[in-house]
Amino acid sequence: MRASALRIGLLGAGNMARGMALGWGSSQPLVITDVVPERAQALAAQVDGLAVPDGPELARQSDLVVLCHKPAQLREVAELVAPHARAVASILGGVPLADLRAAYPGVPVYRLLPSTPVEVRQGVIIQAEQEEQDPGLDEAVREAFSALGELVVLPESQIDVAMGLMSNAPAYMALVVEAQTDAGVRHGLPAPLAARLATQNMAGTAA
């Protein structure tokens, strides 16, 4: 299976789900649901996706369900979704593969942690290393998430450390850029120019 044919269901339409959806855009078939239906509908409209009313319906219409809800809701959501899911990818912080397998028995599961720049396809996506499940599906999942930035596969024992390093990093970088922009404005630069200079300088340094 190619990633472009993988119908991805986003179970939740919060900030990270929104970032991934915008990163994929209309190049990836997306199905979206959320406890606030209007939020799912608005996001689906932005990416030419399909909004559906609930998790079971999302699972029925998806090849891969991406868990974008709160980690504490794992069992509660799985009771409704697991009977219909073909495969599951989790972006839930602090939820190991063992818990995912227990909640979604008998289907391939993947543990991934993306960073917010996936919205512009410049994110870092960490994937927990595991044994091969379904070769075609495994490759399609890697290809789909690689489209959002740089995919890094790590032993699961290193996932939490890596998450601590990269998950909040964009906020720290944004704080530095904001401070530099404010300093430029205080010394007479127009705000749009100051922001442009600080942002481009940060981007160039990273490159």
VEXZALUM-484394 format. One line per 4 residues: number of its first residue (from 1); for each residue y, z, x of N, C-alpha, C, CB. Coordinates in steps of 0.05 Angstrom, whole numbers, always signed. Glycine has a CB too. Example, Ala and Ser with C-alpha at 12.3 -4.5 7.8 and 13.67 -1.06 7.14 Angstrom:
residues 2
1) -114,+156,+264,-90,+156,+246,-66,+156,+264,-89,+181,+226  -45,+142,+257,-21,+143,+273,+1,+157,+258,-12,+114,+282
This chain:
residues 207
1) -24,+0,+17,+0,+0,+0,+25,+0,+17,+0,+24,-19  +44,-17,+11,+69,-18,+25,+89,+1,+12,+81,-46,+26  +107,+12,+28,+127,+31,+17,+143,+19,-5,+145,+41,+40  +149,-6,-3,+166,-19,-24,+152,-20,-51,+173,-47,-15
5) +126,-17,-51,+111,-17,-76,+104,+11,-85,+85,-33,-73  +112,+31,-69,+106,+59,-76,+126,+69,-96,+106,+77,-50  +117,+76,-120,+135,+86,-141,+137,+117,-136,+123,+80,-170  +161,+125,-128,+166,+153,-121,+179,+168,-144,+184,+154,-96
9) +168,+191,-151,+179,+207,-172,+193,+232,-160,+158,+216,-192  +218,+235,-166,+234,+258,-156,+233,+280,-177,+263,+250,-148  +220,+301,-172,+217,+323,-191,+240,+343,-186,+189,+337,-188  +263,+337,-197,+288,+351,-192,+309,+331,-182,+283,+374,-171
13) +333,+336,-190,+355,+318,-182,+378,+333,-170,+365,+302,-207  +372,+354,-154,+392,+369,-140,+403,+354,-116,+381,+396,-131  +416,+369,-98,+430,+356,-75,+412,+340,-57,+444,+377,-59  +389,+351,-49,+371,+337,-31,+358,+313,-45,+351,+356,-19
17) +349,+317,-69,+338,+295,-84,+358,+273,-87,+328,+304,-112  +383,+280,-93,+404,+260,-95,+408,+245,-69,+430,+274,-105  +408,+260,-47,+412,+247,-21,+390,+227,-15,+413,+268,+1  +365,+235,-20,+343,+216,-15,+345,+192,-34,+316,+231,-19
21) +351,+197,-59,+353,+175,-78,+374,+155,-70,+359,+185,-106  +397,+165,-61,+419,+147,-53,+411,+132,-27,+445,+162,-49  +397,+146,-9,+387,+133,+15,+368,+111,+9,+374,+154,+33  +350,+115,-9,+331,+94,-16,+345,+73,-33,+307,+106,-32
25) +362,+81,-51,+376,+62,-68,+357,+46,-85,+393,+44,-51  +365,+22,-90,+348,+5,-107,+325,-8,-92,+365,-17,-121  +323,-3,-66,+302,-15,-50,+275,-1,-55,+308,-14,-20  +276,+23,-67,+252,+38,-72,+249,+45,-102,+252,+65,-55
29) +227,+38,-115,+225,+44,-143,+224,+75,-147,+199,+32,-155  +243,+85,-163,+246,+114,-166,+244,+122,-196,+273,+124,-154  +230,+144,-200,+229,+157,-226,+240,+185,-222,+199,+158,-238  +257,+195,-240,+272,+220,-236,+271,+237,-261,+301,+214,-227
33) +267,+263,-257,+270,+282,-279,+284,+307,-268,+242,+289,-291  +295,+322,-286,+309,+347,-279,+311,+364,-304,+338,+340,-267  +315,+390,-299,+318,+409,-322,+344,+403,-337,+317,+438,-312  +363,+390,-323,+387,+381,-336,+384,+351,-340,+413,+389,-320
37) +376,+341,-363,+370,+313,-367,+393,+295,-359,+363,+308,-395  +418,+303,-364,+441,+286,-357,+443,+281,-327,+467,+299,-368  +435,+301,-311,+436,+298,-282,+416,+277,-273,+431,+325,-268  +392,+278,-285,+372,+257,-278,+381,+230,-287,+345,+265,-291
41) +392,+228,-310,+401,+202,-321,+423,+190,-304,+410,+205,-350  +442,+207,-295,+464,+197,-279,+454,+187,-252,+485,+219,-275  +436,+202,-240,+425,+194,-214,+408,+168,-217,+408,+216,-201  +392,+167,-237,+376,+143,-242,+394,+118,-245,+358,+146,-267
45) +416,+122,-259,+434,+99,-263,+446,+90,-237,+457,+107,-283  +451,+108,-218,+463,+101,-192,+444,+84,-175,+471,+126,-177  +418,+88,-178,+398,+76,-160,+380,+56,-175,+382,+97,-146  +387,+48,-199,+370,+31,-215,+342,+42,-219,+368,+4,-201
49) +341,+69,-222,+316,+82,-226,+311,+88,-256,+315,+108,-211  +290,+103,-261,+282,+110,-288,+283,+140,-292,+254,+99,-295  +298,+150,-311,+299,+178,-318,+278,+183,-340,+327,+187,-327  +262,+205,-335,+242,+212,-355,+246,+241,-363,+213,+207,-344
53) +235,+249,-386,+242,+275,-397,+230,+300,-383,+234,+276,-425  +206,+296,-370,+193,+320,-358,+175,+313,-335,+178,+335,-380  +164,+334,-322,+147,+331,-299,+121,+316,-305,+141,+357,-288  +106,+323,-326,+82,+308,-331,+86,+278,-335,+69,+319,-356
57) +107,+271,-349,+113,+242,-353,+121,+229,-326,+136,+238,-373  +136,+244,-310,+143,+234,-283,+118,+228,-267,+161,+253,-269  +99,+247,-267,+74,+244,-252,+58,+221,-261,+58,+270,-253  +57,+217,-287,+42,+195,-298,+53,+168,-290,+41,+196,-329
61) +79,+166,-285,+92,+141,-279,+98,+137,-249,+119,+139,-294  +87,+156,-232,+93,+155,-204,+68,+153,-187,+109,+179,-195  +70,+139,-164,+48,+140,-145,+49,+165,-127,+49,+115,-127  +74,+175,-123,+78,+198,-106,+99,+216,-119,+87,+190,-77
65) +92,+240,-125,+111,+260,-136,+123,+275,-113,+97,+279,-157  +150,+275,-111,+164,+291,-91,+175,+316,-103,+187,+274,-77  +165,+339,-94,+174,+364,-105,+201,+372,-95,+153,+387,-99  +221,+371,-112,+249,+377,-105,+260,+401,-120,+267,+353,-109
69) +242,+418,-131,+250,+442,-146,+252,+466,-127,+231,+447,-169  +256,+489,-137,+258,+513,-121,+230,+521,-111,+272,+537,-136  +227,+531,-86,+201,+538,-76,+186,+558,-94,+203,+549,-48  +200,+577,-105,+187,+598,-121,+175,+587,-147,+208,+619,-129
73) +181,+562,-154,+171,+550,-178,+145,+534,-173,+192,+532,-191  +134,+535,-149,+111,+518,-142,+89,+520,-162,+101,+526,-114  +78,+544,-167,+56,+548,-185,+63,+540,-214,+46,+576,-184  +86,+549,-223,+95,+543,-250,+96,+513,-256,+122,+557,-256
77) +108,+499,-237,+111,+470,-241,+83,+456,-238,+130,+458,-220  +67,+465,-219,+42,+452,-214,+23,+454,-238,+28,+464,-190  +25,+476,-253,+8,+478,-277,+12,+455,-296,+14,+505,-291  +36,+445,-297,+43,+423,-316,+38,+396,-303,+72,+425,-325
81) +44,+394,-277,+45,+368,-264,+18,+360,-251,+67,+367,-243  +4,+379,-240,-20,+374,-224,-41,+357,-239,-33,+400,-216  -46,+361,-264,-66,+345,-278,-60,+315,-279,-70,+355,-306  -35,+308,-274,-26,+280,-276,-19,+267,-250,-3,+278,-296
85) -17,+283,-228,-7,+273,-203,-28,+258,-187,+4,+296,-186  -20,+235,-176,-38,+220,-158,-35,+228,-129,-32,+189,-160  -11,+236,-121,-5,+246,-94,+21,+261,-96,-4,+222,-74  +24,+280,-77,+47,+298,-78,+59,+301,-50,+39,+326,-89
89) +86,+299,-48,+100,+305,-24,+119,+328,-31,+116,+280,-13  +121,+348,-13,+138,+371,-18,+160,+372,+2,+121,+397,-17  +185,+377,-7,+207,+383,+11,+216,+412,+7,+231,+364,+5  +197,+429,-3,+203,+457,-8,+202,+473,+18,+184,+468,-29
93) +224,+486,+24,+225,+502,+49,+206,+526,+47,+253,+511,+54  +192,+531,+68,+175,+555,+70,+149,+553,+55,+190,+578,+60  +142,+530,+44,+116,+527,+29,+97,+511,+47,+121,+513,+2  +76,+524,+58,+58,+510,+76,+39,+491,+61,+42,+530,+92
97) +26,+474,+77,+6,+455,+66,-16,+469,+50,-6,+439,+88  -25,+492,+60,-46,+507,+46,-39,+513,+18,-54,+532,+62  -14,+522,+13,-5,+528,-14,-2,+503,-31,+22,+543,-12  +6,+481,-18,+8,+456,-33,-20,+447,-42,+22,+435,-16
101) -39,+449,-24,-66,+440,-31,-78,+457,-53,-84,+441,-6  -72,+483,-52,-82,+501,-73,-69,+495,-100,-77,+530,-65  -44,+488,-100,-30,+482,-125,-37,+454,-136,+0,+484,-120  -43,+436,-118,-49,+408,-125,-76,+400,-114,-27,+389,-116
105) -98,+411,-123,-124,+406,-111,-133,+377,-118,-145,+426,-122  -147,+366,-98,-160,+340,-103,-143,+315,-100,-171,+340,-130  -117,+319,-92,-100,+296,-88,-87,+298,-60,-78,+293,-110  -79,+276,-48,-65,+277,-22,-39,+293,-25,-60,+249,-11
109) -33,+310,-6,-8,+325,-6,+5,+322,+22,-12,+355,-12  +32,+321,+22,+47,+318,+46,+70,+339,+46,+59,+289,+48  +75,+349,+70,+98,+368,+73,+119,+355,+90,+88,+395,+84  +143,+352,+79,+165,+339,+93,+190,+356,+89,+169,+310,+84
113) +208,+356,+108,+233,+370,+106,+256,+351,+116,+233,+396,+122  +272,+340,+97,+294,+322,+105,+320,+337,+109,+297,+300,+84  +338,+325,+124,+365,+335,+127,+384,+318,+110,+374,+335,+156  +407,+330,+103,+425,+317,+84,+435,+289,+92,+449,+334,+80
117) +437,+281,+118,+446,+254,+123,+426,+232,+115,+451,+251,+152  +404,+239,+102,+386,+218,+91,+402,+201,+71,+362,+231,+77  +423,+212,+60,+439,+197,+40,+450,+171,+52,+462,+214,+30  +455,+171,+78,+465,+147,+91,+445,+137,+111,+492,+153,+106
121) +419,+144,+107,+397,+135,+123,+400,+143,+153,+394,+105,+121  +412,+166,+157,+416,+176,+185,+404,+204,+187,+446,+175,+192  +386,+211,+169,+375,+238,+170,+353,+242,+190,+365,+245,+143  +344,+267,+192,+320,+274,+207,+300,+284,+186,+325,+295,+230
125) +276,+273,+187,+256,+281,+168,+232,+292,+184,+247,+257,+149  +226,+317,+180,+204,+329,+194,+179,+328,+176,+210,+359,+201  +157,+319,+187,+132,+319,+172,+111,+336,+185,+121,+290,+169  +98,+353,+170,+76,+370,+181,+52,+353,+187,+69,+392,+161
129) +42,+356,+211,+18,+341,+220,-6,+350,+204,+13,+345,+250  -23,+331,+197,-48,+337,+183,-68,+314,+187,-42,+342,+153  -93,+319,+178,-113,+299,+181,-108,+276,+162,-141,+311,+176  -119,+253,+169,-116,+229,+152,-127,+235,+124,-130,+205,+164
133) -113,+226,+103,-122,+230,+76,-130,+203,+63,-100,+244,+59  -110,+186,+59,-115,+159,+49,-98,+141,+67,-106,+156,+18  -111,+126,+85,-97,+111,+105,-74,+94,+94,-115,+93,+120  -78,+79,+73,-57,+63,+62,-34,+79,+51,-68,+45,+40
137) -41,+101,+36,-20,+118,+25,-5,+133,+47,-32,+138,+5  -20,+143,+67,-8,+157,+89,+14,+140,+102,-29,+166,+110  +7,+115,+107,+26,+97,+120,+49,+91,+102,+11,+71,+128  +44,+87,+76,+66,+81,+58,+86,+105,+56,+55,+75,+30
141) +76,+129,+56,+93,+153,+55,+110,+154,+81,+76,+179,+52  +97,+150,+104,+112,+151,+129,+134,+129,+129,+93,+147,+153  +127,+105,+120,+146,+83,+119,+169,+89,+101,+132,+57,+111  +163,+100,+77,+185,+106,+58,+204,+126,+69,+172,+116,+31
145) +194,+148,+80,+212,+169,+90,+226,+160,+116,+197,+194,+94  +213,+143,+132,+226,+133,+156,+250,+116,+150,+206,+117,+173  +251,+105,+126,+274,+89,+118,+299,+106,+115,+269,+75,+91  +296,+133,+113,+318,+151,+109,+329,+162,+136,+310,+174,+92
149) +318,+154,+158,+327,+164,+184,+304,+165,+204,+340,+192,+181  +304,+186,+220,+283,+188,+240,+261,+208,+231,+295,+198,+267  +237,+198,+229,+214,+215,+220,+201,+227,+245,+194,+198,+203  +198,+253,+245,+186,+267,+267,+162,+283,+257,+206,+286,+282
153) +138,+278,+268,+114,+292,+260,+109,+315,+279,+90,+272,+258  +105,+339,+268,+102,+363,+284,+78,+379,+274,+127,+380,+284  +66,+395,+292,+46,+414,+283,+59,+433,+262,+33,+430,+306  +44,+441,+242,+57,+457,+221,+68,+483,+232,+37,+463,+200
157) +56,+493,+254,+66,+518,+266,+94,+516,+276,+47,+527,+288  +104,+492,+281,+131,+487,+291,+151,+479,+269,+130,+467,+312  +142,+476,+245,+159,+466,+224,+182,+484,+218,+142,+462,+198  +177,+510,+215,+199,+529,+208,+220,+530,+230,+188,+556,+203
161) +211,+529,+255,+231,+529,+277,+248,+504,+277,+216,+531,+305  +235,+481,+273,+249,+455,+271,+268,+455,+248,+229,+432,+269  +259,+466,+225,+277,+467,+201,+301,+484,+207,+261,+479,+177  +298,+506,+221,+321,+523,+227,+340,+509,+246,+312,+548,+240
165) +330,+491,+263,+347,+477,+282,+363,+455,+268,+330,+465,+304  +350,+440,+249,+363,+416,+239,+373,+418,+210,+345,+394,+241  +363,+436,+194,+369,+434,+166,+398,+441,+160,+351,+453,+150  +410,+460,+175,+437,+468,+170,+456,+455,+191,+440,+498,+171
169) +446,+440,+209,+462,+428,+230,+485,+411,+220,+445,+411,+249  +481,+395,+199,+504,+379,+189,+527,+396,+180,+495,+362,+165  +522,+420,+169,+544,+437,+161,+560,+447,+185,+532,+461,+145  +546,+454,+206,+560,+463,+230,+577,+440,+242,+540,+473,+252
173) +566,+416,+243,+581,+393,+253,+605,+387,+235,+563,+368,+255  +601,+389,+209,+623,+384,+191,+645,+405,+194,+613,+385,+162  +638,+430,+200,+658,+451,+205,+675,+445,+229,+644,+478,+208  +662,+435,+250,+677,+427,+275,+696,+404,+269,+657,+419,+298
177) +686,+384,+255,+704,+361,+248,+727,+370,+231,+687,+339,+234  +721,+387,+212,+742,+397,+194,+764,+412,+210,+730,+415,+172  +755,+429,+229,+774,+444,+245,+791,+425,+262,+759,+464,+263  +778,+405,+274,+793,+385,+290,+813,+370,+273,+774,+366,+304
181) +805,+362,+249,+822,+348,+231,+846,+365,+223,+807,+339,+205  +841,+390,+217,+863,+408,+209,+883,+412,+232,+852,+436,+201  +872,+413,+257,+890,+416,+280,+907,+392,+284,+873,+421,+306  +896,+368,+280,+911,+344,+282,+934,+342,+261,+893,+319,+278
185) +927,+351,+236,+947,+351,+215,+970,+370,+221,+934,+358,+188  +963,+394,+232,+983,+414,+238,+1003,+404,+259,+970,+440,+248  +993,+385,+276,+1010,+374,+297,+1021,+347,+290,+994,+373,+323  +1021,+340,+264,+1035,+317,+255,+1020,+291,+249,+1054,+310,+275
189) +993,+291,+253,+978,+267,+247,+973,+266,+216,+951,+267,+262  +974,+242,+205,+966,+239,+177,+937,+248,+173,+970,+209,+167  +931,+261,+151,+904,+272,+147,+882,+251,+148,+903,+286,+120  +885,+227,+136,+864,+207,+138,+858,+198,+166,+871,+183,+121
193) +880,+196,+182,+876,+187,+210,+863,+209,+226,+903,+180,+223  +871,+234,+222,+859,+256,+237,+830,+258,+231,+874,+283,+230  +822,+255,+205,+794,+257,+198,+778,+234,+210,+791,+256,+167  +790,+210,+210,+777,+187,+221,+772,+190,+251,+794,+161,+216
197) +792,+200,+266,+789,+204,+294,+767,+225,+300,+815,+213,+307  +768,+248,+286,+749,+269,+291,+720,+260,+284,+756,+294,+275  +717,+246,+262,+691,+238,+253,+679,+217,+272,+692,+226,+224  +695,+197,+279,+685,+176,+297,+678,+188,+324,+705,+154,+300
201) +694,+207,+334,+689,+219,+359,+662,+234,+359,+711,+239,+367  +656,+247,+337,+630,+261,+334,+607,+241,+333,+630,+279,+309  +611,+219,+318,+590,+199,+316,+585,+186,+343,+598,+178,+295  +606,+180,+357,+603,+168,+384,+590,+186,+403,+630,+159,+395
205) +596,+212,+402,+584,+231,+420,+554,+233,+415,+596,+259,+417  +546,+233,+389,+518,+234,+382,+503,+209,+392,+514,+237,+351  +516,+186,+389,+504,+161,+398,+501,+161,+428,+521,+137,+390
